[in-house]
């Protein structure tokens, strides 16, 4: 069975990963806006590549967070009612 320290650690890691995902989503939105502005002005010097990289990073973080949530759910299911 998972102890309280393990549950606390997992909860903290979930919160940190969630916060990171939010920050990266905001950064992706800014990058997308800059890309749209540059494309409208006829400039796109590598911005599409950066935008794709940011989107890939965001997808990776989302998968990581989903895995962490799955672990947290397993720990919760393993904990007997008090």
PDB file of N, CA, C and O in Angstrom:
ATOM      1  N   UNK A   1       0.832  -1.185   0.000  1.00  0.00           N
ATOM      2  CA  UNK A   1       0.000   0.000   0.000  1.00  0.00           C
ATOM      3  C   UNK A   1       0.875   1.247   0.000  1.00  0.00           C
ATOM      4  O   UNK A   1       1.973   1.265   0.557  1.00  0.00           O
ATOM      5  N   UNK A   2       0.365   2.264  -0.629  1.00  0.00           N
ATOM      6  CA  UNK A   2       1.104   3.521  -0.703  1.00  0.00           C
ATOM      7  C   UNK A   2       0.972   4.263   0.619  1.00  0.00           C
ATOM      8  O   UNK A   2      -0.095   4.296   1.232  1.00  0.00           O
ATOM      9  N   UNK A   3       2.075   4.852   1.037  1.00  0.00           N
ATOM     10  CA  UNK A   3       2.014   5.630   2.268  1.00  0.00           C
ATOM     11  C   UNK A   3       1.703   7.093   1.942  1.00  0.00           C
ATOM     12  O   UNK A   3       1.641   7.489   0.778  1.00  0.00           O
ATOM     13  N   UNK A   4       1.512   7.876   2.990  1.00  0.00           N
ATOM     14  CA  UNK A   4       1.142   9.280   2.813  1.00  0.00           C
ATOM     15  C   UNK A   4       2.214  10.070   2.077  1.00  0.00           C
ATOM     16  O   UNK A   4       1.890  10.948   1.277  1.00  0.00           O
ATOM     17  N   UNK A   5       3.483   9.777   2.332  1.00  0.00           N
ATOM     18  CA  UNK A   5       4.566  10.489   1.652  1.00  0.00           C
ATOM     19  C   UNK A   5       4.512  10.244   0.145  1.00  0.00           C
ATOM     20  O   UNK A   5       4.696  11.168  -0.647  1.00  0.00           O
ATOM     21  N   UNK A   6       4.261   9.009  -0.239  1.00  0.00           N
ATOM     22  CA  UNK A   6       4.157   8.681  -1.663  1.00  0.00           C
ATOM     23  C   UNK A   6       2.987   9.411  -2.296  1.00  0.00           C
ATOM     24  O   UNK A   6       3.118   9.982  -3.379  1.00  0.00           O
ATOM     25  N   UNK A   7       1.836   9.393  -1.620  1.00  0.00           N
ATOM     26  CA  UNK A   7       0.669  10.099  -2.146  1.00  0.00           C
ATOM     27  C   UNK A   7       0.938  11.593  -2.261  1.00  0.00           C
ATOM     28  O   UNK A   7       0.558  12.221  -3.250  1.00  0.00           O
ATOM     29  N   UNK A   8       1.589  12.160  -1.259  1.00  0.00           N
ATOM     30  CA  UNK A   8       1.916  13.587  -1.296  1.00  0.00           C
ATOM     31  C   UNK A   8       2.863  13.886  -2.459  1.00  0.00           C
ATOM     32  O   UNK A   8       2.684  14.875  -3.171  1.00  0.00           O
ATOM     33  N   UNK A   9       3.866  13.036  -2.649  1.00  0.00           N
ATOM     34  CA  UNK A   9       4.829  13.223  -3.728  1.00  0.00           C
ATOM     35  C   UNK A   9       4.129  13.177  -5.089  1.00  0.00           C
ATOM     36  O   UNK A   9       4.364  14.033  -5.941  1.00  0.00           O
ATOM     37  N   UNK A  10       3.279  12.188  -5.285  1.00  0.00           N
ATOM     38  CA  UNK A  10       2.565  12.056  -6.558  1.00  0.00           C
ATOM     39  C   UNK A  10       1.648  13.255  -6.780  1.00  0.00           C
ATOM     40  O   UNK A  10       1.583  13.787  -7.888  1.00  0.00           O
ATOM     41  N   UNK A  11       0.944  13.682  -5.745  1.00  0.00           N
ATOM     42  CA  UNK A  11       0.056  14.840  -5.877  1.00  0.00           C
ATOM     43  C   UNK A  11       0.846  16.086  -6.253  1.00  0.00           C
ATOM     44  O   UNK A  11       0.410  16.875  -7.092  1.00  0.00           O
ATOM     45  N   UNK A  12       1.999  16.261  -5.638  1.00  0.00           N
ATOM     46  CA  UNK A  12       2.841  17.427  -5.945  1.00  0.00           C
ATOM     47  C   UNK A  12       3.371  17.355  -7.375  1.00  0.00           C
ATOM     48  O   UNK A  12       3.391  18.362  -8.081  1.00  0.00           O
ATOM     49  N   UNK A  13       3.797  16.179  -7.799  1.00  0.00           N
ATOM     50  CA  UNK A  13       4.284  16.015  -9.167  1.00  0.00           C
ATOM     51  C   UNK A  13       3.169  16.283 -10.181  1.00  0.00           C
ATOM     52  O   UNK A  13       3.407  16.889 -11.226  1.00  0.00           O
ATOM     53  N   UNK A  14       1.963  15.832  -9.871  1.00  0.00           N
ATOM     54  CA  UNK A  14       0.824  16.113 -10.743  1.00  0.00           C
ATOM     55  C   UNK A  14       0.574  17.609 -10.851  1.00  0.00           C
ATOM     56  O   UNK A  14       0.323  18.124 -11.941  1.00  0.00           O
ATOM     57  N   UNK A  15       0.642  18.304  -9.729  1.00  0.00           N
ATOM     58  CA  UNK A  15       0.408  19.744  -9.751  1.00  0.00           C
ATOM     59  C   UNK A  15       1.484  20.460 -10.558  1.00  0.00           C
ATOM     60  O   UNK A  15       1.176  21.346 -11.357  1.00  0.00           O
ATOM     61  N   UNK A  16       2.737  20.084 -10.356  1.00  0.00           N
ATOM     62  CA  UNK A  16       3.829  20.705 -11.110  1.00  0.00           C
ATOM     63  C   UNK A  16       3.689  20.437 -12.609  1.00  0.00           C
ATOM     64  O   UNK A  16       3.893  21.337 -13.424  1.00  0.00           O
ATOM     65  N   UNK A  17       3.344  19.206 -12.969  1.00  0.00           N
ATOM     66  CA  UNK A  17       3.173  18.868 -14.382  1.00  0.00           C
ATOM     67  C   UNK A  17       1.989  19.622 -14.980  1.00  0.00           C
ATOM     68  O   UNK A  17       2.055  20.073 -16.124  1.00  0.00           O
ATOM     69  N   UNK A  18       0.911  19.760 -14.217  1.00  0.00           N
ATOM     70  CA  UNK A  18      -0.249  20.521 -14.688  1.00  0.00           C
ATOM     71  C   UNK A  18       0.115  21.977 -14.914  1.00  0.00           C
ATOM     72  O   UNK A  18      -0.262  22.568 -15.926  1.00  0.00           O
ATOM     73  N   UNK A  19       0.846  22.554 -13.974  1.00  0.00           N
ATOM     74  CA  UNK A  19       1.278  23.944 -14.112  1.00  0.00           C
ATOM     75  C   UNK A  19       2.166  24.123 -15.339  1.00  0.00           C
ATOM     76  O   UNK A  19       2.036  25.104 -16.071  1.00  0.00           O
ATOM     77  N   UNK A  20       3.069  23.166 -15.557  1.00  0.00           N
ATOM     78  CA  UNK A  20       3.966  23.230 -16.715  1.00  0.00           C
ATOM     79  C   UNK A  20       3.168  23.132 -18.014  1.00  0.00           C
ATOM     80  O   UNK A  20       3.468  23.823 -18.987  1.00  0.00           O
ATOM     81  N   UNK A  21       2.159  22.277 -18.022  1.00  0.00           N
ATOM     82  CA  UNK A  21       1.327  22.117 -19.205  1.00  0.00           C
ATOM     83  C   UNK A  21       0.577  23.409 -19.512  1.00  0.00           C
ATOM     84  O   UNK A  21       0.469  23.799 -20.674  1.00  0.00           O
ATOM     85  N   UNK A  22       0.066  24.067 -18.496  1.00  0.00           N
ATOM     86  CA  UNK A  22      -0.640  25.338 -18.690  1.00  0.00           C
ATOM     87  C   UNK A  22       0.315  26.389 -19.246  1.00  0.00           C
ATOM     88  O   UNK A  22      -0.024  27.101 -20.191  1.00  0.00           O
ATOM     89  N   UNK A  23       1.512  26.487 -18.660  1.00  0.00           N
ATOM     90  CA  UNK A  23       2.496  27.466 -19.154  1.00  0.00           C
ATOM     91  C   UNK A  23       2.863  27.197 -20.608  1.00  0.00           C
ATOM     92  O   UNK A  23       2.956  28.123 -21.413  1.00  0.00           O
ATOM     93  N   UNK A  24       3.070  25.929 -20.939  1.00  0.00           N
ATOM     94  CA  UNK A  24       3.451  25.600 -22.306  1.00  0.00           C
ATOM     95  C   UNK A  24       2.300  25.820 -23.283  1.00  0.00           C
ATOM     96  O   UNK A  24       2.529  26.202 -24.430  1.00  0.00           O
ATOM     97  N   UNK A  25       1.079  25.585 -22.847  1.00  0.00           N
ATOM     98  CA  UNK A  25      -0.078  25.860 -23.703  1.00  0.00           C
ATOM     99  C   UNK A  25      -0.188  27.358 -23.973  1.00  0.00           C
ATOM    100  O   UNK A  25      -0.503  27.768 -25.090  1.00  0.00           O
ATOM    101  N   UNK A  26       0.072  28.169 -22.955  1.00  0.00           N
ATOM    102  CA  UNK A  26       0.055  29.618 -23.141  1.00  0.00           C
ATOM    103  C   UNK A  26       1.164  30.048 -24.096  1.00  0.00           C
ATOM    104  O   UNK A  26       0.961  30.926 -24.934  1.00  0.00           O
ATOM    105  N   UNK A  27       2.335  29.428 -23.968  1.00  0.00           N
ATOM    106  CA  UNK A  27       3.453  29.750 -24.855  1.00  0.00           C
ATOM    107  C   UNK A  27       3.125  29.343 -26.290  1.00  0.00           C
ATOM    108  O   UNK A  27       3.468  30.056 -27.233  1.00  0.00           O
ATOM    109  N   UNK A  28       2.464  28.202 -26.456  1.00  0.00           N
ATOM    110  CA  UNK A  28       2.060  27.756 -27.785  1.00  0.00           C
ATOM    111  C   UNK A  28       1.062  28.736 -28.397  1.00  0.00           C
ATOM    112  O   UNK A  28       1.131  29.027 -29.591  1.00  0.00           O
ATOM    113  N   UNK A  29       0.145  29.240 -27.594  1.00  0.00           N
ATOM    114  CA  UNK A  29      -0.826  30.217 -28.093  1.00  0.00           C
ATOM    115  C   UNK A  29      -0.122  31.487 -28.561  1.00  0.00           C
ATOM    116  O   UNK A  29      -0.483  32.053 -29.592  1.00  0.00           O
ATOM    117  N   UNK A  30       0.878  31.934 -27.809  1.00  0.00           N
ATOM    118  CA  UNK A  30       1.647  33.120 -28.203  1.00  0.00           C
ATOM    119  C   UNK A  30       2.404  32.840 -29.500  1.00  0.00           C
ATOM    120  O   UNK A  30       2.442  33.682 -30.398  1.00  0.00           O
ATOM    121  N   UNK A  31       3.005  31.659 -29.594  1.00  0.00           N
ATOM    122  CA  UNK A  31       3.738  31.287 -30.812  1.00  0.00           C
ATOM    123  C   UNK A  31       2.804  31.226 -32.020  1.00  0.00           C
ATOM    124  O   UNK A  31       3.158  31.668 -33.113  1.00  0.00           O
ATOM    125  N   UNK A  32       1.617  30.677 -31.814  1.00  0.00           N
ATOM    126  CA  UNK A  32       0.649  30.591 -32.911  1.00  0.00           C
ATOM    127  C   UNK A  32       0.224  31.980 -33.362  1.00  0.00           C
ATOM    128  O   UNK A  32       0.064  32.231 -34.556  1.00  0.00           O
ATOM    129  N   UNK A  33       0.043  32.875 -32.409  1.00  0.00           N
ATOM    130  CA  UNK A  33      -0.336  34.251 -32.760  1.00  0.00           C
ATOM    131  C   UNK A  33       0.790  34.944 -33.525  1.00  0.00           C
ATOM    132  O   UNK A  33       0.538  35.638 -34.509  1.00  0.00           O
ATOM    133  N   UNK A  34       2.025  34.758 -33.076  1.00  0.00           N
ATOM    134  CA  UNK A  34       3.171  35.350 -33.772  1.00  0.00           C
ATOM    135  C   UNK A  34       3.289  34.774 -35.180  1.00  0.00           C
ATOM    136  O   UNK A  34       3.577  35.502 -36.130  1.00  0.00           O
ATOM    137  N   UNK A  35       3.065  33.463 -35.314  1.00  0.00           N
ATOM    138  CA  UNK A  35       3.116  32.836 -36.634  1.00  0.00           C
ATOM    139  C   UNK A  35       2.050  33.430 -37.547  1.00  0.00           C
ATOM    140  O   UNK A  35       2.322  33.744 -38.706  1.00  0.00           O
ATOM    141  N   UNK A  36       0.833  33.583 -37.023  1.00  0.00           N
ATOM    142  CA  UNK A  36      -0.255  34.158 -37.821  1.00  0.00           C
ATOM    143  C   UNK A  36       0.072  35.584 -38.244  1.00  0.00           C
ATOM    144  O   UNK A  36      -0.166  35.963 -39.390  1.00  0.00           O
ATOM    145  N   UNK A  37       0.617  36.376 -37.324  1.00  0.00           N
ATOM    146  CA  UNK A  37       0.997  37.751 -37.652  1.00  0.00           C
ATOM    147  C   UNK A  37       2.090  37.780 -38.715  1.00  0.00           C
ATOM    148  O   UNK A  37       2.024  38.564 -39.662  1.00  0.00           O
ATOM    149  N   UNK A  38       3.098  36.918 -38.554  1.00  0.00           N
ATOM    150  CA  UNK A  38       4.195  36.867 -39.522  1.00  0.00           C
ATOM    151  C   UNK A  38       3.705  36.388 -40.886  1.00  0.00           C
ATOM    152  O   UNK A  38       4.116  36.918 -41.918  1.00  0.00           O
ATOM    153  N   UNK A  39       2.834  35.393 -40.890  1.00  0.00           N
ATOM    154  CA  UNK A  39       2.304  34.884 -42.156  1.00  0.00           C
ATOM    155  C   UNK A  39       1.487  35.958 -42.864  1.00  0.00           C
ATOM    156  O   UNK A  39       1.558  36.090 -44.086  1.00  0.00           O
ATOM    157  N   UNK A  40       0.715  36.722 -42.104  1.00  0.00           N
ATOM    158  CA  UNK A  40      -0.082  37.799 -42.686  1.00  0.00           C
ATOM    159  C   UNK A  40       0.810  38.885 -43.280  1.00  0.00           C
ATOM    160  O   UNK A  40       0.443  39.540 -44.256  1.00  0.00           O
ATOM    161  N   UNK A  41       1.989  39.068 -42.679  1.00  0.00           N
ATOM    162  CA  UNK A  41       2.927  40.086 -43.163  1.00  0.00           C
ATOM    163  C   UNK A  41       3.894  39.524 -44.209  1.00  0.00           C
ATOM    164  O   UNK A  41       4.767  40.240 -44.700  1.00  0.00           O
ATOM    165  N   UNK A  42       3.734  38.238 -44.548  1.00  0.00           N
ATOM    166  CA  UNK A  42       4.599  37.632 -45.553  1.00  0.00           C
ATOM    167  C   UNK A  42       5.923  37.128 -45.014  1.00  0.00           C
ATOM    168  O   UNK A  42       6.839  36.842 -45.785  1.00  0.00           O
ATOM    169  N   UNK A  43       6.032  37.018 -43.710  1.00  0.00           N
ATOM    170  CA  UNK A  43       7.263  36.499 -43.093  1.00  0.00           C
ATOM    171  C   UNK A  43       6.928  35.173 -42.408  1.00  0.00           C
ATOM    172  O   UNK A  43       5.897  35.051 -41.747  1.00  0.00           O
ATOM    173  N   UNK A  44       7.783  34.208 -42.569  1.00  0.00           N
ATOM    174  CA  UNK A  44       7.549  32.939 -41.865  1.00  0.00           C
ATOM    175  C   UNK A  44       8.855  32.222 -41.574  1.00  0.00           C
ATOM    176  O   UNK A  44       8.850  30.998 -41.437  1.00  0.00           O
ATOM    177  N   UNK A  45       9.933  32.906 -41.476  1.00  0.00           N
ATOM    178  CA  UNK A  45      11.291  32.381 -41.327  1.00  0.00           C
ATOM    179  C   UNK A  45      11.419  31.336 -40.219  1.00  0.00           C
ATOM    180  O   UNK A  45      11.878  31.650 -39.121  1.00  0.00           O
ATOM    181  N   UNK A  46      11.021  30.115 -40.498  1.00  0.00           N
ATOM    182  CA  UNK A  46      11.177  29.042 -39.527  1.00  0.00           C
ATOM    183  C   UNK A  46      10.124  29.012 -38.441  1.00  0.00           C
ATOM    184  O   UNK A  46      10.181  28.162 -37.552  1.00  0.00           O
ATOM    185  N   UNK A  47       9.171  29.911 -38.493  1.00  0.00           N
ATOM    186  CA  UNK A  47       8.161  29.950 -37.434  1.00  0.00           C
ATOM    187  C   UNK A  47       7.282  28.705 -37.431  1.00  0.00           C
ATOM    188  O   UNK A  47       6.862  28.249 -36.367  1.00  0.00           O
ATOM    189  N   UNK A  48       7.001  28.154 -38.601  1.00  0.00           N
ATOM    190  CA  UNK A  48       6.174  26.944 -38.655  1.00  0.00           C
ATOM    191  C   UNK A  48       6.884  25.794 -37.946  1.00  0.00           C
ATOM    192  O   UNK A  48       6.248  25.006 -37.246  1.00  0.00           O
ATOM    193  N   UNK A  49       8.187  25.700 -38.125  1.00  0.00           N
ATOM    194  CA  UNK A  49       8.957  24.647 -37.457  1.00  0.00           C
ATOM    195  C   UNK A  49       8.903  24.832 -35.944  1.00  0.00           C
ATOM    196  O   UNK A  49       8.675  23.870 -35.211  1.00  0.00           O
ATOM    197  N   UNK A  50       9.108  26.049 -35.475  1.00  0.00           N
ATOM    198  CA  UNK A  50       9.051  26.319 -34.029  1.00  0.00           C
ATOM    199  C   UNK A  50       7.666  26.015 -33.475  1.00  0.00           C
ATOM    200  O   UNK A  50       7.532  25.455 -32.387  1.00  0.00           O
ATOM    201  N   UNK A  51       6.655  26.382 -34.218  1.00  0.00           N
ATOM    202  CA  UNK A  51       5.286  26.120 -33.787  1.00  0.00           C
ATOM    203  C   UNK A  51       5.035  24.611 -33.689  1.00  0.00           C
ATOM    204  O   UNK A  51       4.404  24.146 -32.740  1.00  0.00           O
ATOM    205  N   UNK A  52       5.523  23.861 -34.656  1.00  0.00           N
ATOM    206  CA  UNK A  52       5.376  22.402 -34.623  1.00  0.00           C
ATOM    207  C   UNK A  52       6.139  21.806 -33.445  1.00  0.00           C
ATOM    208  O   UNK A  52       5.650  20.878 -32.800  1.00  0.00           O
ATOM    209  N   UNK A  53       7.325  22.323 -33.156  1.00  0.00           N
ATOM    210  CA  UNK A  53       8.111  21.847 -32.018  1.00  0.00           C
ATOM    211  C   UNK A  53       7.378  22.127 -30.707  1.00  0.00           C
ATOM    212  O   UNK A  53       7.324  21.268 -29.827  1.00  0.00           O
ATOM    213  N   UNK A  54       6.821  23.320 -30.580  1.00  0.00           N
ATOM    214  CA  UNK A  54       6.066  23.667 -29.371  1.00  0.00           C
ATOM    215  C   UNK A  54       4.855  22.749 -29.203  1.00  0.00           C
ATOM    216  O   UNK A  54       4.555  22.309 -28.094  1.00  0.00           O
ATOM    217  N   UNK A  55       4.165  22.464 -30.302  1.00  0.00           N
ATOM    218  CA  UNK A  55       2.998  21.580 -30.240  1.00  0.00           C
ATOM    219  C   UNK A  55       3.414  20.159 -29.843  1.00  0.00           C
ATOM    220  O   UNK A  55       2.720  19.500 -29.070  1.00  0.00           O
ATOM    221  N   UNK A  56       4.541  19.695 -30.373  1.00  0.00           N
ATOM    222  CA  UNK A  56       5.032  18.355 -30.022  1.00  0.00           C
ATOM    223  C   UNK A  56       5.394  18.286 -28.542  1.00  0.00           C
ATOM    224  O   UNK A  56       5.105  17.291 -27.877  1.00  0.00           O
ATOM    225  N   UNK A  57       6.023  19.334 -28.027  1.00  0.00           N
ATOM    226  CA  UNK A  57       6.365  19.377 -26.607  1.00  0.00           C
ATOM    227  C   UNK A  57       5.103  19.350 -25.751  1.00  0.00           C
ATOM    228  O   UNK A  57       5.047  18.652 -24.739  1.00  0.00           O
ATOM    229  N   UNK A  58       4.116  20.096 -26.152  1.00  0.00           N
ATOM    230  CA  UNK A  58       2.854  20.132 -25.413  1.00  0.00           C
ATOM    231  C   UNK A  58       2.196  18.748 -25.399  1.00  0.00           C
ATOM    232  O   UNK A  58       1.679  18.315 -24.368  1.00  0.00           O
ATOM    233  N   UNK A  59       2.215  18.067 -26.523  1.00  0.00           N
ATOM    234  CA  UNK A  59       1.643  16.716 -26.589  1.00  0.00           C
ATOM    235  C   UNK A  59       2.417  15.755 -25.689  1.00  0.00           C
ATOM    236  O   UNK A  59       1.822  14.903 -25.028  1.00  0.00           O
ATOM    237  N   UNK A  60       3.737  15.891 -25.665  1.00  0.00           N
ATOM    238  CA  UNK A  60       4.563  15.042 -24.797  1.00  0.00           C
ATOM    239  C   UNK A  60       4.221  15.279 -23.322  1.00  0.00           C
ATOM    240  O   UNK A  60       4.073  14.329 -22.553  1.00  0.00           O
ATOM    241  N   UNK A  61       4.099  16.536 -22.940  1.00  0.00           N
ATOM    242  CA  UNK A  61       3.768  16.854 -21.550  1.00  0.00           C
ATOM    243  C   UNK A  61       2.382  16.334 -21.177  1.00  0.00           C
ATOM    244  O   UNK A  61       2.166  15.880 -20.054  1.00  0.00           O
ATOM    245  N   UNK A  62       1.456  16.400 -22.111  1.00  0.00           N
ATOM    246  CA  UNK A  62       0.105  15.908 -21.835  1.00  0.00           C
ATOM    247  C   UNK A  62       0.132  14.401 -21.603  1.00  0.00           C
ATOM    248  O   UNK A  62      -0.548  13.901 -20.707  1.00  0.00           O
ATOM    249  N   UNK A  63       0.908  13.676 -22.399  1.00  0.00           N
ATOM    250  CA  UNK A  63       1.019  12.224 -22.206  1.00  0.00           C
ATOM    251  C   UNK A  63       1.668  11.904 -20.862  1.00  0.00           C
ATOM    252  O   UNK A  63       1.258  10.972 -20.171  1.00  0.00           O
ATOM    253  N   UNK A  64       2.679  12.682 -20.503  1.00  0.00           N
ATOM    254  CA  UNK A  64       3.345  12.479 -19.213  1.00  0.00           C
ATOM    255  C   UNK A  64       2.363  12.702 -18.066  1.00  0.00           C
ATOM    256  O   UNK A  64       2.320  11.923 -17.114  1.00  0.00           O
ATOM    257  N   UNK A  65       1.585  13.761 -18.165  1.00  0.00           N
ATOM    258  CA  UNK A  65       0.593  14.063 -17.137  1.00  0.00           C
ATOM    259  C   UNK A  65      -0.462  12.959 -17.062  1.00  0.00           C
ATOM    260  O   UNK A  65      -0.887  12.586 -15.969  1.00  0.00           O
ATOM    261  N   UNK A  66      -0.884  12.441 -18.198  1.00  0.00           N
ATOM    262  CA  UNK A  66      -1.866  11.350 -18.206  1.00  0.00           C
ATOM    263  C   UNK A  66      -1.302  10.122 -17.496  1.00  0.00           C
ATOM    264  O   UNK A  66      -2.019   9.452 -16.754  1.00  0.00           O
ATOM    265  N   UNK A  67      -0.037   9.827 -17.717  1.00  0.00           N
ATOM    266  CA  UNK A  67       0.598   8.701 -17.030  1.00  0.00           C
ATOM    267  C   UNK A  67       0.666   8.916 -15.533  1.00  0.00           C
ATOM    268  O   UNK A  67       0.445   7.990 -14.753  1.00  0.00           O
ATOM    269  N   UNK A  68       0.972  10.138 -15.136  1.00  0.00           N
ATOM    270  CA  UNK A  68       1.045  10.448 -13.706  1.00  0.00           C
ATOM    271  C   UNK A  68      -0.336  10.331 -13.066  1.00  0.00           C
ATOM    272  O   UNK A  68      -0.464   9.858 -11.937  1.00  0.00           O
ATOM    273  N   UNK A  69      -1.355  10.759 -13.782  1.00  0.00           N
ATOM    274  CA  UNK A  69      -2.722  10.635 -13.251  1.00  0.00           C
ATOM    275  C   UNK A  69      -3.115   9.170 -13.107  1.00  0.00           C
ATOM    276  O   UNK A  69      -3.794   8.792 -12.152  1.00  0.00           O
ATOM    277  N   UNK A  70      -2.686   8.354 -14.055  1.00  0.00           N
ATOM    278  CA  UNK A  70      -2.978   6.925 -13.970  1.00  0.00           C
ATOM    279  C   UNK A  70      -2.324   6.319 -12.727  1.00  0.00           C
ATOM    280  O   UNK A  70      -2.939   5.512 -12.030  1.00  0.00           O
ATOM    281  N   UNK A  71      -1.089   6.706 -12.454  1.00  0.00           N
ATOM    282  CA  UNK A  71      -0.398   6.228 -11.250  1.00  0.00           C
ATOM    283  C   UNK A  71      -1.142   6.686 -10.001  1.00  0.00           C
ATOM    284  O   UNK A  71      -1.337   5.908  -9.067  1.00  0.00           O
ATOM    285  N   UNK A  72      -1.556   7.945  -9.989  1.00  0.00           N
ATOM    286  CA  UNK A  72      -2.289   8.469  -8.834  1.00  0.00           C
ATOM    287  C   UNK A  72      -3.589   7.695  -8.623  1.00  0.00           C
ATOM    288  O   UNK A  72      -3.964   7.406  -7.487  1.00  0.00           O
ATOM    289  N   UNK A  73      -4.267   7.366  -9.704  1.00  0.00           N
ATOM    290  CA  UNK A  73      -5.512   6.592  -9.579  1.00  0.00           C
ATOM    291  C   UNK A  73      -5.247   5.196  -9.034  1.00  0.00           C
ATOM    292  O   UNK A  73      -6.034   4.680  -8.241  1.00  0.00           O
ATOM    293  N   UNK A  74      -4.143   4.581  -9.455  1.00  0.00           N
ATOM    294  CA  UNK A  74      -3.784   3.265  -8.927  1.00  0.00           C
ATOM    295  C   UNK A  74      -3.487   3.338  -7.432  1.00  0.00           C
ATOM    296  O   UNK A  74      -3.889   2.461  -6.668  1.00  0.00           O
ATOM    297  N   UNK A  75      -2.779   4.391  -7.022  1.00  0.00           N
ATOM    298  CA  UNK A  75      -2.483   4.560  -5.598  1.00  0.00           C
ATOM    299  C   UNK A  75      -3.762   4.764  -4.803  1.00  0.00           C
ATOM    300  O   UNK A  75      -3.917   4.224  -3.707  1.00  0.00           O
ATOM    301  N   UNK A  76      -4.673   5.544  -5.360  1.00  0.00           N
ATOM    302  CA  UNK A  76      -5.945   5.799  -4.679  1.00  0.00           C
ATOM    303  C   UNK A  76      -6.755   4.512  -4.555  1.00  0.00           C
ATOM    304  O   UNK A  76      -7.372   4.262  -3.520  1.00  0.00           O
ATOM    305  N   UNK A  77      -6.753   3.699  -5.603  1.00  0.00           N
ATOM    306  CA  UNK A  77      -7.498   2.435  -5.572  1.00  0.00           C
ATOM    307  C   UNK A  77      -6.877   1.450  -4.587  1.00  0.00           C
ATOM    308  O   UNK A  77      -7.568   0.584  -4.052  1.00  0.00           O
ATOM    309  N   UNK A  78      -5.573   1.581  -4.348  1.00  0.00           N
ATOM    310  CA  UNK A  78      -4.856   0.680  -3.447  1.00  0.00           C
ATOM    311  C   UNK A  78      -5.009   1.080  -1.981  1.00  0.00           C
ATOM    312  O   UNK A  78      -4.623   0.326  -1.089  1.00  0.00           O
ATOM    313  N   UNK A  79      -5.566   2.254  -1.732  1.00  0.00           N
ATOM    314  CA  UNK A  79      -5.688   2.766  -0.373  1.00  0.00           C
ATOM    315  C   UNK A  79      -7.014   2.320   0.238  1.00  0.00           C
ATOM    316  O   UNK A  79      -8.080   2.626  -0.297  1.00  0.00           O
ATOM    317  N   UNK A  80      -6.950   1.602   1.351  1.00  0.00           N
ATOM    318  CA  UNK A  80      -8.202   1.166   1.988  1.00  0.00           C
ATOM    319  C   UNK A  80      -8.925   2.363   2.612  1.00  0.00           C
ATOM    320  O   UNK A  80      -8.283   3.327   3.028  1.00  0.00           O
ATOM    321  N   UNK A  81     -10.248   2.304   2.676  1.00  0.00           N
ATOM    322  CA  UNK A  81     -10.997   3.398   3.316  1.00  0.00           C
ATOM    323  C   UNK A  81     -10.621   3.505   4.787  1.00  0.00           C
ATOM    324  O   UNK A  81     -10.321   2.504   5.437  1.00  0.00           O
ATOM    325  N   UNK A  82     -10.641   4.708   5.295  1.00  0.00           N
ATOM    326  CA  UNK A  82     -10.278   4.936   6.707  1.00  0.00           C
ATOM    327  C   UNK A  82     -11.501   5.002   7.567  1.00  0.00           C
ATOM    328  O   UNK A  82     -11.394   5.188   8.780  1.00  0.00           O
TER     329      UNK A  82
END
